[in-house]
Amino acid sequence: MLRVARPQFLISGLALFIFGNCWAVLLGAPFSLARTLFGYLVLLPAQFSVSYSNDYFDVDVDKYDKHTFFSGGSGILVDHQELRKPAKWTAVVLILISLALGIVFQIVNSFPIWFLFFVILGNLLGWFYSAPPLRFAYSGLGELSMILSFGLLIPGSGYLASSGHMNLDGLLFSTPLMLYGLAIILTVEIPDMESDRLGSKRTWIARKGRGFGFAMIAASFLLATLFFLIYPWLTSRIYPLDFRVLSSLSLIPLSVGCVGLIKSPIEKRPATQVVNEIMIAMIIFCTLVDGYMVYMSLNHVG
């Protein structure tokens, strides 16, 4: 049951939450370690629940293929059918814990009631990604739900945990974060193309192929880098960070994504190797960006 949780996928949520939280501090929100940790505790069970619910509802797809470190589910429920119901109820309990913590967080910090909208919507998107009747991943909407989570809900939760409100400045980085979210979901779909087709999953990769996926990943990385390069020229507002640093760091996933586009392997094994390289590049990128944001926030507070 612990292996079903796949904790490696917590990295993206933690990175996005830290990014949003630091961005709020840089824009003048008072930093509170207790409130930040409490805010992340609202998100944590919601993220864990996704692993359990996806494994439960995707078991008929996962049986067609072996899982990889970054894709294909945990594979546990395929081999241990007796754990299916416990996994489903674990997901439900984790969602309830997230909602309960969100209510307590909202009351304790006197946040506006719409703060709970982020909590509720995030949990619903995670559940219905593979759960009926919506089953976003099976209806062609899986990528859009993940883009919304990566670009708005998770970093927005981090921003709200410090600021207590949302404004246009808080949404400034939604565009590049959505692009990175799209690149990540397409990346983890690439190794599962054959099994997703057999299981009637209508992911973009299952419908359009791996070559399309590698092209979209490289394009997403390129557009995100262009945002960091161009945006400072489009506004007179001076923000308390250096966009040149962000654009330089964005070259890490962009370069690996371009290599993936050049190779564009069609077979699963070489494609999975490229996927691993892209995901490692994204982990390095996220770590460095968050390190920069934390450094700038500490200096700003100081």
Protein Blocks (a to p, Z undefined) as FASTA:
>chain_A
ZZmnommlmmmmmmmmmmmmmmmmmnopacdfklmmmmmmmmmmmmmmmmmmmmmmmmmm
mmmpccdfkggijolmmmmmmlmmmmmmmmmmmmmmmmmmmmmmmmmnopafklmmmmmm
mmmmmmmmmpcfklmmlnopmmmmmmmmmmmmmmmmmmmmmnopacfklmmmmmmmmmmm
mmmmmmmmmmmmmmmmmnopacfklmnojklmmmmmmmmmmmmmmmmmmmmmmpcbdcfb
dfklmmmmmmmmmmmmmmmmmnopabfklmmmmmmmmmmmmmmmmmmmmmmmmmmmmmmm
ZZ
